[in-house]
C-alpha cells in the first residue's frame, strides 16, 4: 500500500477512535460547560493575530523565505489563505487534531511540550492558547469573504504628560466593519520609537526612563496601526541663568528658535548659550562647505568687529565652490553615482550633471522633476543615468520614495508594511510608474525611452495594478504618455505631504546632528516628528522660498538654535532630541581626510585623479582608499542614509594615533608644520598659528603656557611643533564638529 494511503487510513482510524471533529466535539464541550468562546470563526481575523503576536510569522522564524523546519508562514500574515493551508492542510493536516485539540502539534510546539526551536511561547492557561484550542475544536473554520473586516484600531489614551520612571497602561481597541469593537491589547504588537525616553512591554505597559523628551508608542494589529504619544519633562525647572537663556531664545526673530523654545519650556529644559565666534566659524565652514577655515581666514574673522560678521561669513561660504563640491557629494551618495554599476565614463557624467545642478542652485522641485522625467540620448541627458544606476522598477519605487519622500515602502513589496499603512497595492502602484522605462542603443550612444507597455501585476491577487502615487486613489486606466511626468508633478506640489518635509528634515539633521524624524528616511504614522510644529515650519519655509536650497540653508545656520553652544547643564545633560545644545558630530570621512590634508599642508594623492583633488570632490565611491573606508564612506548601493557610518570606532582612534601616513604628513619637509616653524621665529606666534590651523581659534592662556613649556624642553623646535600638531590632531576638538 502506498505511504500516502497508509497515512490517510491512519488518520481516519484515529478520528474514529478518538471522536469526530468539529460539531460533535463542540457539542461535547458545550455539554461539559466549556463551549468555544466564539460562535463564528475567521482564520485571518482570529488566528493570524496570534501568529503575529508571538513572532511565529516573522522573518526570523517561520516567516523567512524558506520557512523553518518545514513549516512556512507568510511574513506578518500577509497571505492568510496560504497560512491557513500551511496550518490546516499541509502535510496531511498533521499540525492540527480537532478530535483532541490539545494534542495538536501546533499547540504542543507552542507550549514546549515537544521540542520547538522557538522555545515555549504559550502556557496552557494563556487566553490565546485557549482561543487556538477552541478554533481547532470547532473544525478549524477558515471563514468567508463576507465576514467582517478590520476598519481601524485605536490606542487610548492618545497622549499623556508623564514623569520620569512612571508607568501608563495603554489599551488597543479594534473596530470591525459590522460595528463591533474588540479589546486587542493582548494581541497587538507594541513598539516604541525611543527606548531612552520610554519602553513598552508586550501588554501595552509604558515605562518612562530618565531622559526628557517625546516618545511615540505604536500598536499594530492586522496591518492597522495607531500611536500613543507621551511628553516627559525634566523634573526640575531651569535656574535663573537657564531661564534667561530660554527667554532670549523665545524672543528670537527666527521662527525656528521660538518653536524650539516653546518645546524646551514645556520640557523644563534650559538651552545652552550662543557659541563664540571661533566655534561658529569652524562649525559653519565644515557644515556648509566640508572644509576647515584657514588660519588666515580665522584671524580675519576673529578680528572683525562688524555686528553682521556671521551673516557675511555665511553668504561667502554659500557662494564658494567647496559648497558645490560638498553638496554634490551628498546627492551623489543618495542617487547612487556608482562606478561599478555605471562604468567610469557614465558615472563621471552623472556626477557632473548633479554638480551642475547644485552649482546653478536649481530649485529642489525642478531638480527632482528633471531627474525623474529624464529621457533621450544619455550623452545629452545625463540625468537618465539614474535609471541605469537603478534599472529595476521595484528598486526605483523604493529609491524614489525613500530619497524624495523619506518613506520606506520596500517591506510592502511582499506584505503589508508592519509599522505603517502601506499595502502591496500601494507599493506596486508606485512601481508601475517606472515599468515604461527602457533603453535603446544607436551606434555608440544610448537613449532612454518611456513608452513600454509592461503591466504591473499584484503578486498575490494576480490583478493588474495601475500607476498611482502613495495615498492616492488608483485611476480607472493608465494615462497615455510618460507616467513619470504625473509622478513628478505630484511629487513637487506644495501640498505634497512628504516632499518638502523630507528635504527639510534631512537638511535639519545635517546641521543639527539629528532629524526631527529619525531615522531621516523613515517617515511613517508610527514614527512622528519629535517636534511636529518645527518640522511644519521648516517645510513651509522651504516651500515659500520655492525650494531655493541656498536661501533655505541660510535660515537654519543663522538661527540661535544652530548657533547654540555645546555646554552641558543639569537640565539639558540627557536631552538628545530637543536641540537644547549643539551636539558633537563626527565629520564625514571625506571631510576629515581633507581636514588632515589641509592642517598638515600635504595634499592627498588619489590614484587616477588630477593632482590637488580633494576627497569631497571624488565622484568614485569605490576608489580604493584605506582612510575613507575606515571612516565610513558609503558604497552607494542603496538609498539608505545608514550606508554612511558615522559612529566612531576604536580602529579610527588607533589609526589617527599610529598611522605612518599621518606621521609622515606632520613631519613632511614641505608641510605646514615645517613652514610655520620657518615663518615664525617667535614661539608664541608659532603656537598661535598651530591653534588657528587645527582649531580655528587662539590658544587659552593655560594652553599657551603648556605649549611654550614643551617647546622649551625638546631637542628640536620643529620636533616640538610636530608633537604639538600631533596632539592637536588627536583631540576631539579637531576630530569632531562642535
VENMO-V496508 format. One record per pair of residues at least 12 apart in sequence whose C-alpha atoms are under 10 Angstrom apart, sorted by the first residue. I is the first residue (numbers start at 0). GAP is how many residues later the second one is. If there is no record, write none. Layout:
i-><I	I>
gap-><GAP	GAP>
//
This chain:
i-><3	6	7	10	10	10	10	13	13	14	14	14	14	15	16	17	17	17	18	18	18	19	19	19	19	20	20	20	20	20	20	20	20	20	20	21	21	21	21	21	21	21	21	21	21	22	22	22	23	23	23	23	24	24	24	24	24	24	24	25	25	25	25	25	25	25	25	26	28	28	33	34	34	34	35	35	35	35	35	35	35	35	36	36	36	36	37	37	37	37	38	39	39	39	39	39	39	40	40	40	40	40	40	40	40	40	40	41	41	41	41	41	41	41	41	41	41	42	42	42	42	42	42	42	42	42	42	43	43	43	43	43	43	43	43	43	43	43	43	44	44	44	44	44	44	44	44	44	44	45	45	45	45	45	45	45	45	46	46	46	46	46	46	46	46	46	46	47	47	47	47	47	47	47	47	47	47	47	48	48	48	48	48	48	48	48	48	48	48	48	49	49	49	49	49	49	49	49	49	50	50	50	50	50	50	51	51	51	51	51	51	51	51	51	52	52	52	52	52	52	52	52	52	52	53	53	53	53	53	53	53	53	53	54	54	54	54	54	55	55	55	55	55	55	55	55	55	55	56	56	56	56	56	56	56	56	57	57	57	57	57	58	58	58	58	59	59	60	60	60	60	61	61	61	62	62	62	62	67	67	68	68	69	69	69	70	70	70	70	70	70	71	71	72	72	72	73	73	73	74	74	74	74	74	74	75	75	75	75	75	75	76	76	76	76	76	77	77	77	77	77	77	77	77	77	77	77	78	78	78	78	78	79	80	83	83	83	84	86	86	86	87	87	87	87	87	87	92	93	94	94	94	95	95	95	95	95	95	96	96	96	96	96	97	97	97	97	97	97	97	97	98	98	98	98	99	99	99	100	100	100	100	100	100	100	100	101	101	101	101	101	101	101	101	102	103	103	105	105	105	106	106	106	106	106	106	106	106	106	107	107	107	108	108	109	109	109	109	110	110	110	110	126	127	127	146	146	146	147	147	147	147	147	147	148	148	148	148	148	149	149	149	149	149	149	149	149	149	149	149	149	150	150	150	150	150	150	150	150	151	151	151	151	151	151	151	151	151	151	151	151	152	152	152	152	152	152	152	152	152	152	152	152	152	152	152	152	152	152	152	153	153	153	153	153	153	153	153	153	153	153	153	153	153	154	154	154	154	154	154	154	154	154	154	154	154	154	154	154	154	155	155	155	155	155	155	155	155	156	156	156	156	156	156	156	156	157	157	157	157	157	157	157	157	158	158	158	158	158	158	158	158	159	159	159	159	159	160	160	160	160	160	160	160	160	161	161	161	161	161	161	161	161	162	162	162	162	162	162	162	162	162	162	162	163	163	163	163	163	163	163	163	163	163	163	163	164	164	164	164	164	164	164	164	164	165	165	165	165	165	165	165	166	166	166	166	166	166	166	166	167	167	167	167	167	167	167	168	168	168	168	168	168	169	169	169	169	169	169	169	169	169	170	170	170	170	170	170	170	170	170	170	171	171	171	171	171	171	171	171	171	171	171	171	171	171	171	171	172	172	172	172	172	173	173	173	173	183	183	183	183	184	184	184	184	184	184	184	185	185	185	186	186	186	186	186	186	187	187	187	187	187	187	187	187	187	187	188	188	188	188	188	188	188	188	188	188	188	188	189	189	189	189	189	189	189	189	189	189	189	189	189	190	190	190	190	190	190	190	190	190	190	191	191	191	191	191	191	191	191	191	191	191	192	192	192	192	192	192	192	192	192	192	193	193	193	193	193	193	193	193	193	194	194	194	194	194	194	194	195	195	195	195	195	195	195	195	195	196	196	196	196	196	196	196	196	196	196	196	196	196	196	197	197	197	197	197	197	197	197	197	197	197	198	198	198	199	199	201	203	203	203	205	205	207	207	207	208	209	209	209	209	209	209	210	210	210	210	210	210	210	210	210	211	211	211	211	211	211	211	211	211	211	211	211	211	211	211	211	211	212	212	212	212	212	212	212	212	212	212	212	212	212	212	212	212	212	213	213	213	213	213	213	213	213	213	213	213	213	213	214	214	214	214	214	214	214	214	214	214	215	215	215	215	215	215	215	215	215	215	216	216	216	216	216	217	217	217	217	217	218	218	219	219	219	219	220	220	221	221	222	222	222	222	222	222	222	222	222	223	223	223	223	223	223	223	224	224	224	224	224	224	225	225	225	225	225	226	226	226	226	227	228	228	230	230	230	230	231	231	231	232	232	232	232	232	232	232	232	233	233	233	233	233	233	233	233	233	233	233	233	234	234	234	234	235	235	235	235	235	236	236	236	236	236	236	236	237	237	237	237	237	237	237	237	237	238	238	238	238	239	240	240	240	240	241	241	241	241	241	241	241	241	241	242	242	242	242	242	243	243	243	244	244	244	244	244	244	245	245	245	245	245	245	245	245	245	245	245	245	245	246	246	246	246	246	247	247	247	247	248	248	248	248	248	248	248	248	248	248	248	249	249	249	251	251	251	252	252	253	253	253	253	253	253	254	254	254	254	254	254	255	255	255	255	255	255	255	255	255	255	255	255	256	256	256	256	256	256	256	257	257	257	258	258	258	258	258	258	259	259	259	259	259	259	259	259	260	260	260	260	262	262	262	262	262	262	262	263	263	263	263	263	266	266	266	266	267	267	268	268	268	268	268	268	268	268	268	269	269	269	269	269	269	269	269	270	270	270	270	270	270	270	270	270	270	270	270	270	270	271	271	271	271	271	271	271	271	271	271	271	271	271	272	272	272	272	272	272	272	272	272	272	273	273	273	273	273	273	273	273	273	273	274	274	274	274	274	274	274	274	274	274	275	275	275	275	275	276	276	276	276	276	276	276	276	276	276	277	277	277	277	277	277	277	277	277	278	278	278	278	278	278	278	278	278	279	279	279	279	279	279	279	279	279	280	280	280	280	280	280	280	280	280	280	281	281	281	281	281	281	281	281	281	282	282	282	282	282	282	282	282	282	283	283	283	283	283	283	283	283	283	283	283	284	284	284	284	284	284	284	285	285	285	285	285	285	285	285	285	285	285	286	286	286	286	286	286	286	286	286	286	286	287	287	287	287	287	287	287	287	287	287	287	287	287	287	287	288	288	288	288	288	288	288	288	288	288	288	288	288	289	289	289	289	289	289	289	289	289	289	289	289	289	289	289	290	290	290	290	290	290	290	290	290	290	290	290	291	291	291	291	291	291	291	291	291	291	291	292	292	292	292	292	292	292	292	293	293	293	293	293	293	293	294	294	294	294	294	294	294	294	294	294	294	294	295	295	295	295	296	296	296	297	297	297	297	297	297	298	298	298	298	298	300	300	301	301	301	309	309	310	310	310	313	313	313	313	314	314	314	317	317	317	317	318	318	319	320	321	321	321	322	322	322	322	323	323	323	323	323	323	323	323	323	323	324	324	324	324	324	324	324	324	324	324	325	325	325	325	325	325	325	325	326	326	326	326	326	326	327	327	327	327	327	327	327	327	327	327	327	327	327	328	328	328	328	328	328	328	328	328	328	329	330	330	330	330	330	331	331	331	331	331	331	331	331	331	331	331	332	332	332	332	332	332	332	332	332	332	332	332	332	333	333	333	333	333	333	333	333	333	333	333	333	333	334	334	334	334	334	334	334	334	334	334	334	334	334	334	334	335	335	335	335	335	335	335	335	335	335	335	335	335	335	336	336	336	336	336	336	336	336	336	336	336	336	336	337	337	337	337	337	337	337	337	337	337	338	338	338	338	338	338	338	338	339	339	339	339	339	339	339	340	340	340	340	340	340	341	341	341	341	341	342	343	343	345	345	345	345	345	345	346	346	346	346	346	346	346	347	347	347	347	348	348	348	348	348	348	348	348	349	349	349	349	349	349	349	349	349	349	350	350	350	350	350	350	350	351	351	351	352	352	352	352	352	353	353	353	353	354	354	357	357	360	360	360	360	360	361	361	361	361	362	362	362	362	362	362	363	363	363	363	363	363	363	363	363	363	363	364	364	364	364	364	364	364	364	364	364	364	364	364	365	365	365	365	365	366	366	366	367	367	367	367	367	367	367	368	368	368	368	368	368	368	368	369	369	369	369	370	370	370	370	370	370	371	371	371	371	371	371	371	371	371	372	372	372	372	372	372	372	372	373	373	373	373	373	373	373	374	374	374	374	374	374	374	374	374	375	375	375	375	375	375	375	376	376	376	376	376	376	376	376	376	377	377	377	377	377	378	378	378	379	379	380	380	383	383	383	383	384	386	386	386	386	386	387	387	387	388	388	389	389	390	390	390	390	390	391	391	391	391	392	392	392	392	392	392	392	392	392	393	393	393	393	393	393	393	393	393	393	394	394	394	394	394	395	395	395	395	395	395	396	396	396	396	396	396	396	396	396	396	396	397	397	397	397	397	397	397	397	397	398	398	398	399	399	399	399	400	400	400	400	400	400	400	400	400	401	401	401	401	401	401	401	401	401	402	402	402	402	402	402	402	402	402	403	403	403	403	403	403	403	403	403	404	404	404	404	404	404	404	404	404	404	404	404	404	405	405	405	405	405	405	405	405	405	405	405	405	405	405	405	405	406	406	406	406	406	406	406	406	406	406	406	407	407	407	407	407	407	407	407	408	408	408	408	408	408	408	408	408	408	408	409	409	409	410	410	410	411	411	411	411	411	412	412	412	412	412	412	412	413	413	413	413	414	414	414	418	418	418	418	419	419	419	419	419	420	420	420	420	421	421	421	423	423	423	423	424	424	424	424	424	424	424	424	424	424	424	424	425	425	425	425	425	425	425	425	425	425	426	426	426	426	426	426	427	427	427	427	427	427	427	427	427	427	427	428	428	428	428	428	428	428	428	428	428	428	428	428	428	429	429	429	429	429	429	429	429	429	430	430	430	430	430	430	431	431	431	431	431	431	431	431	431	431	431	431	431	432	432	432	432	432	432	432	432	432	432	432	432	432	433	433	433	433	433	433	433	433	433	434	434	434	434	434	434	434	434	434	434	435	435	435	435	435	435	435	435	435	435	435	436	436	436	436	436	436	436	436	436	437	437	437	448	449	449	449	449	450	450	450	450	451	451	454	454	464	464	465	465	466	466	466	466	466	467	467	467	467	468	468	468	468	468	469	469	469	470	471	491	491	492	493	493	493	493	493	493	493	494	494	496	497	497	498	498	499	499	499	499	499	499	499	499	499	500	500	500	500	500	500	500	500	500	500	500	501	501	501	501	501	501	501	501	501	502	502	502	502	502	502	502	503	503	503	503	503	503	503	503	503	503	503	503	503	503	503	504	504	504	504	504	504	504	504	504	504	504	504	505	505	505	505	505	506	506	506	506	506	506	507	507	507	507	507	507	507	509	510	510	510	510	510	510	511	511	511	511	511	511	511	511	511	511	511	511	512	512	512	512	512	512	512	512	512	512	512	513	513	513	513	513	513	514	514	514	514	514	515	515	515	515	515	515	515	515	515	515	516	516	516	516	516	516	517	517	518	518	518	519	519	519	520	520	520	520	521	529	529	530	530	537	537	537	538	540	541	560	560	560	560	560	561	561	561	561	562	562	563	563	563	563	563	563	564	564	564	564	564	565	565	565	565	565	565	566	566	566	566	567	567	567	568	581	581	582	582	582	583	583	583	583	583	583	584	584	584	584	584	584	584	584	585	585	585	585	585	585	585	585	585	585	585	586	586	586	586	586	586	586	586	587	587	587	587	587	587	587	587	587	587	588	588	588	588	588	588	588	588	588	588	588	588	588	589	589	589	589	589	589	589	589	589	589	589	590	590	590	590	591	591	591	591	591	591	591	591	591	592	592	592	592	592	592	593	593	593	593	594	594	594	594	594	594	594	595	595	595	595	595	595	595	595	596	596	596	596	596	596	596	597	597	597	597	597	598	598	598	598	598	598	598	598	598	598	598	598	598	599	599	599	599	599	599	599	599	599	599	599	599	599	599	599	599	599	599	600	600	600	600	600	600	600	600	600	600	601	601	601	601	601	601	601	601	601	602	602	602	603	605	605	605	605	606	606	606	607	608	614	619	619	620	620	620	620	621	621	621	622	626	626	626	626	626	628	629	629	629	629	629	629	630	630	630	630	630	630	630	630	630	631	631	631	631	631	631	631	632	632	652	652	652	653	654	655	655	655	655	655	656	656	656	656	661	661	662	662	664	665	665	665	665	665	665	665	666	666	666	666	666	666	666	667	671	671	671	671	672	672	672	672	672	672	672	672	672	672	673	673	673	673	673	674	675	675	675	675	676	676	676	676	676	676	676	677	682	682	682	682	682	682	682	683	683	683	683	683	683	685	685	685	686	686	686	686	686	686	686	686	686	686	687	687	687	687	689	689	689	689	689	690	690	690	690	690	692	692	693	693	693	693	693	693	693	694	694	694	694	694	694	695	706	706	706	706	707	707	709	709	710	710>
gap-><88	85	84	81	82	83	86	83	85	82	83	84	85	83	82	80	81	82	79	80	81	78	79	80	119	76	77	78	79	80	115	116	117	118	119	76	77	112	113	114	115	116	117	118	119	114	115	116	75	113	114	115	73	74	75	76	112	113	114	72	73	108	109	110	111	112	113	111	105	108	100	99	102	103	94	95	97	98	99	100	101	102	93	94	97	98	93	96	97	100	99	95	98	101	102	103	107	93	94	97	98	99	100	101	102	103	106	93	98	99	100	101	102	103	105	106	107	37	38	40	41	92	97	98	99	100	101	33	34	35	36	37	39	40	98	99	100	105	178	35	97	98	102	103	104	105	131	176	177	82	85	86	89	96	97	141	176	30	33	36	37	81	84	85	88	93	95	25	28	29	30	31	32	35	36	139	173	174	27	28	79	135	137	138	139	140	171	172	173	174	27	78	79	81	82	136	137	138	171	22	25	26	32	77	136	23	24	25	135	136	137	168	169	170	23	75	133	134	135	136	137	149	167	168	56	64	67	68	74	133	134	135	148	20	21	63	66	134	12	16	17	18	19	20	21	54	62	65	15	16	17	18	19	20	21	26	15	16	17	18	19	14	15	16	17	15	58	12	14	56	57	12	13	56	12	13	14	15	49	50	47	48	16	20	21	12	15	16	19	20	24	14	15	12	13	14	12	340	341	336	339	340	341	342	343	146	147	339	340	341	342	145	146	338	339	341	144	145	334	336	337	338	339	340	345	346	382	335	336	337	381	382	62	61	56	57	58	57	18	19	53	18	48	51	52	53	54	12	12	12	13	14	12	37	40	41	43	44	36	39	40	42	43	35	36	37	38	39	40	41	42	37	38	39	40	33	36	37	31	32	33	34	35	36	37	38	22	27	28	30	31	32	34	35	30	29	32	26	27	30	14	15	16	17	22	23	25	26	29	12	14	16	12	13	12	13	14	19	12	13	15	18	59	58	59	29	30	31	27	28	29	30	31	32	26	27	28	29	73	24	25	26	27	28	29	30	31	71	72	73	74	23	24	25	26	27	28	71	73	21	22	23	24	25	29	69	70	71	72	73	74	19	20	21	22	23	28	29	30	31	35	66	67	68	69	70	71	72	73	74	17	18	19	20	21	29	30	65	66	70	71	72	73	74	15	16	17	18	19	29	30	49	62	63	64	65	70	71	72	73	13	14	15	16	17	70	71	72	12	13	14	15	70	71	72	73	12	13	59	68	69	70	71	72	56	57	58	68	69	70	71	72	68	69	70	71	72	53	68	69	70	71	72	105	106	45	46	50	52	68	69	70	71	44	45	46	47	49	67	68	69	70	71	72	33	34	43	44	45	46	47	48	68	69	70	71	32	33	41	42	43	44	45	46	67	32	40	41	42	43	44	66	31	32	33	38	39	40	41	42	32	36	37	38	39	40	62	31	34	35	36	37	38	15	30	33	34	35	36	47	49	58	12	13	14	15	17	32	33	34	48	57	12	13	14	15	16	17	18	31	32	46	47	48	49	53	54	55	12	15	46	48	53	14	47	48	50	19	35	36	37	17	18	19	20	34	35	36	16	17	18	15	16	32	33	34	35	14	15	16	30	31	32	33	34	36	37	12	13	14	15	29	30	31	32	33	36	229	230	12	13	14	15	16	27	28	29	30	31	35	37	229	13	15	25	26	27	28	29	36	228	335	14	23	24	25	26	27	35	36	37	334	335	21	22	23	24	25	325	326	333	334	335	17	19	20	21	22	23	324	333	383	12	13	14	16	20	21	22	12	13	14	15	16	17	19	378	380	12	13	14	15	16	17	18	19	33	34	35	377	378	379	12	13	14	15	16	17	18	19	32	33	34	16	17	18	17	18	17	13	14	15	22	24	22	23	24	23	22	23	24	25	364	365	21	22	23	361	362	363	364	365	366	19	20	21	22	23	52	55	56	57	359	360	361	362	363	364	365	366	17	18	19	20	21	50	51	53	54	56	317	318	361	362	363	364	365	15	16	17	18	19	49	53	314	315	316	317	363	364	12	13	14	15	16	17	312	313	314	315	12	13	14	15	309	310	311	312	313	314	12	13	309	310	311	201	202	307	308	309	200	307	198	199	200	306	197	198	194	196	192	193	194	195	196	197	198	199	200	192	193	194	195	196	197	198	193	194	195	196	300	301	193	194	195	299	300	298	299	300	301	298	297	299	32	35	36	299	34	35	36	30	31	32	33	34	35	36	338	30	31	32	33	34	35	36	336	337	338	340	341	32	33	34	336	31	32	33	334	335	28	30	31	32	33	333	334	27	30	31	32	33	331	332	333	334	30	31	331	332	30	29	30	31	32	26	27	28	29	30	31	327	328	329	22	25	26	27	28	26	27	29	16	25	26	27	28	29	12	14	15	16	18	19	22	23	24	25	26	27	334	14	15	18	23	24	13	23	25	312	12	13	15	22	23	24	25	310	311	312	315	12	14	15	307	308	309	306	307	301	302	304	305	306	307	279	282	283	286	300	304	277	278	279	281	282	285	299	300	303	304	305	306	277	299	302	303	304	305	322	276	302	303	272	273	274	275	276	278	271	273	274	300	301	318	319	320	300	317	318	319	267	268	270	271	315	316	317	308	311	314	315	316	304	305	308	311	303	304	300	301	302	303	304	305	306	309	311	298	299	300	301	302	303	310	311	290	293	294	295	296	297	298	300	301	307	308	309	310	311	289	291	292	293	294	295	296	297	300	307	308	309	310	287	288	290	291	292	293	294	307	308	309	286	287	288	289	290	291	292	293	307	308	285	287	288	289	290	291	292	306	307	463	26	287	288	289	421	21	24	25	26	27	32	33	286	419	420	20	21	23	24	414	417	418	419	420	284	285	286	287	416	417	418	458	459	30	33	277	282	283	284	285	416	458	12	16	17	20	21	29	32	33	415	416	12	16	412	413	414	415	452	455	456	228	274	279	280	302	413	453	454	455	26	29	30	33	227	273	274	278	279	453	454	28	29	32	33	37	38	452	31	37	40	225	301	302	305	306	309	451	452	30	36	39	40	223	224	225	270	300	304	450	26	29	30	32	34	35	36	38	39	222	223	262	265	266	269	28	29	30	31	32	33	34	35	36	37	38	302	327	32	33	34	35	36	37	297	298	300	301	302	304	305	325	326	26	31	32	35	299	300	301	303	304	307	323	325	299	300	302	303	304	306	307	401	402	403	404	302	305	306	399	400	401	402	403	304	305	398	399	400	401	402	304	393	394	395	396	397	398	399	400	401	402	403	393	396	397	400	395	396	399	394	395	397	398	399	400	390	393	397	398	399	12	395	394	395	396	247	248	243	246	247	239	240	243	244	235	236	239	232	233	235	236	40	231	39	38	292	294	295	35	36	227	293	30	31	32	33	34	35	36	37	292	293	29	30	33	34	289	290	291	292	293	294	29	32	264	265	289	290	291	292	27	28	31	32	289	290	23	24	25	26	27	28	29	30	31	288	289	290	291	22	25	26	261	286	287	288	289	290	292	286	20	23	24	27	72	15	18	19	20	22	23	286	287	288	289	304	286	288	300	301	302	303	304	305	306	307	308	310	311	65	66	68	69	70	300	302	303	304	305	306	307	309	15	16	19	36	50	51	54	55	64	65	68	301	302	303	304	14	15	49	50	53	54	63	285	298	299	300	301	302	303	12	13	14	17	48	49	52	282	283	284	298	299	300	12	13	51	281	282	283	284	297	298	299	50	280	281	282	283	284	296	297	49	280	281	282	295	296	297	47	48	49	50	295	296	43	44	46	47	48	46	275	276	32	33	36	39	42	43	35	38	39	41	42	272	273	34	270	271	272	29	30	31	32	33	34	36	270	28	29	31	32	33	34	35	36	39	269	31	32	34	266	267	268	269	30	31	267	18	28	29	30	32	13	17	28	29	262	264	191	192	186	187	188	189	190	185	186	187	188	182	183	184	185	186	187	40	128	135	136	139	178	179	182	183	184	185	39	123	124	126	127	128	129	134	135	178	181	182	183	122	123	126	180	181	16	125	180	32	36	120	121	123	124	131	115	116	118	119	120	121	122	123	13	14	115	118	12	13	14	15	16	117	12	14	15	28	62	112	113	115	116	77	109	110	111	112	113	114	115	12	13	74	75	76	110	111	12	62	63	64	72	73	74	75	107	63	64	70	71	72	73	74	62	63	64	65	68	69	70	71	72	61	67	68	69	70	66	67	68	65	67	66	67	55	63	64	65	63	47	50	51	52	61	50	51	60	247	248	247	248	43	44	46	47	48	39	42	43	45	35	37	38	39	40	41	42	43	44	16	19	33	34	36	37	38	39	40	41	15	36	39	243	244	34	35	37	38	39	243	12	13	16	30	31	32	33	34	35	36	37	12	13	14	15	29	32	33	240	241	239	240	241	30	31	91	239	26	29	68	69	90	97	98	120	238	100	118	119	120	121	236	237	238	239	96	99	100	103	117	118	236	237	238	87	88	94	95	96	97	98	99	117	65	86	91	92	93	94	95	96	97	98	116	117	118	92	93	94	95	96	97	99	100	111	113	114	115	116	117	118	234	13	15	63	91	92	95	113	114	115	116	117	12	14	113	114	115	116	231	232	12	13	14	15	17	18	19	21	61	113	115	12	14	17	12	13	16	12	13	14	15	16	12	13	14	15	18	45	46	13	44	45	46	12	44	45	105	106	107	108	103	104	105	106	107	50	103	104	105	48	49	102	34	35	36	41	32	33	34	35	36	38	39	40	41	43	45	49	39	40	41	42	43	44	45	46	47	48	31	38	40	41	42	43	28	29	30	31	36	37	38	39	40	41	42	27	28	29	35	36	37	38	39	40	41	42	43	44	45	26	35	36	37	38	39	40	54	57	25	34	35	36	37	38	22	23	24	25	32	33	34	35	36	37	46	51	52	17	23	33	34	35	36	45	49	50	51	52	53	54	16	18	20	22	33	48	49	50	53	15	16	17	18	19	20	21	32	48	49	13	14	15	16	17	18	19	45	46	47	48	12	13	14	15	16	17	45	46	47	12	13	14	33	31	32	33	34	29	30	31	32	29	30	12	23	12	13	12	13	12	16	17	19	20	15	18	19	22	17	18	19	21	22	17	20	21	26	18	51	55	50	45	46	48	49	50	52	53	45	48	42	25	41	40	44	35	36	38	39	40	41	42	43	47	15	16	22	34	35	36	37	38	39	41	42	13	14	15	18	19	20	21	33	37	17	18	35	36	39	44	46	12	16	31	32	33	34	35	36	37	38	39	43	45	48	49	12	13	14	15	16	18	24	29	30	31	33	34	12	13	14	15	135	13	31	42	45	46	49	12	27	30	45	48	49	54	75	42	45	46	51	71	74	44	45	49	50	51	65	67	69	70	71	72	73	49	63	64	66	69	70	71	72	73	224	225	62	63	64	65	69	71	14	15	16	20	62	12	13	14	15	16	18	19	61	62	63	12	13	14	15	18	60	12	59	121	122	123	120	121	122	118	119	120	121	118	47	48	46	47	14	17	18	13	14	13	17	18	19	20	21	17	18	19	20	18	19	15	16	17	18	19	174	15	16	17	18	173	14	15	16	17	18	172	13	14	15	16	12	13	14	12	155	156	153	154	155	148	149	151	152	153	154	61	62	63	147	150	151	152	153	45	59	60	61	62	146	148	149	150	151	152	44	59	61	147	148	149	150	151	28	40	43	44	45	56	57	58	148	149	26	27	38	39	40	41	42	43	44	45	55	56	57	24	25	26	27	28	37	38	39	41	42	43	23	24	25	37	23	24	35	36	39	142	143	144	145	21	22	23	34	35	38	19	20	21	22	19	20	98	99	134	139	140	60	66	69	70	98	133	138	139	17	18	65	68	69	74	75	16	73	74	95	96	66	67	72	73	74	91	93	94	95	96	126	130	135	62	63	64	65	66	67	68	70	71	72	73	74	93	94	122	125	126	129	64	65	67	69	70	71	72	73	74	92	60	62	63	64	66	67	68	69	70	12	62	68	61	12	17	18	19	16	17	18	15	14	13	15	16	12	13	14	15	12	13	14	12	25	28	29	32	34	16	15	18	19	21	22	25	13	14	15	16	17	18	20	21	24	12	13	14	15	16	17	20	12	13	77	78	82	76	75	70	73	74	75	79	69	70	72	73	64	67	59	63	57	53	55	56	57	59	60	63	51	52	54	55	56	58	59	54	18	21	50	53	13	16	17	20	45	46	48	49	51	52	43	44	45	47	48	43	13	14	42	45	12	13	40	41	42	44	45	40	21	24	25	28	29	34	38	15	20	21	23	24	27	21	22	35	12	16	17	18	20	21	24	34	37	38	12	15	16	19	31	32	34	35	38	12	13	33	34	37	32	35	31	34	35	37	39	40	41	33	34	36	38	39	40	38	13	14	16	17	12	13	13	14	12	13>
//
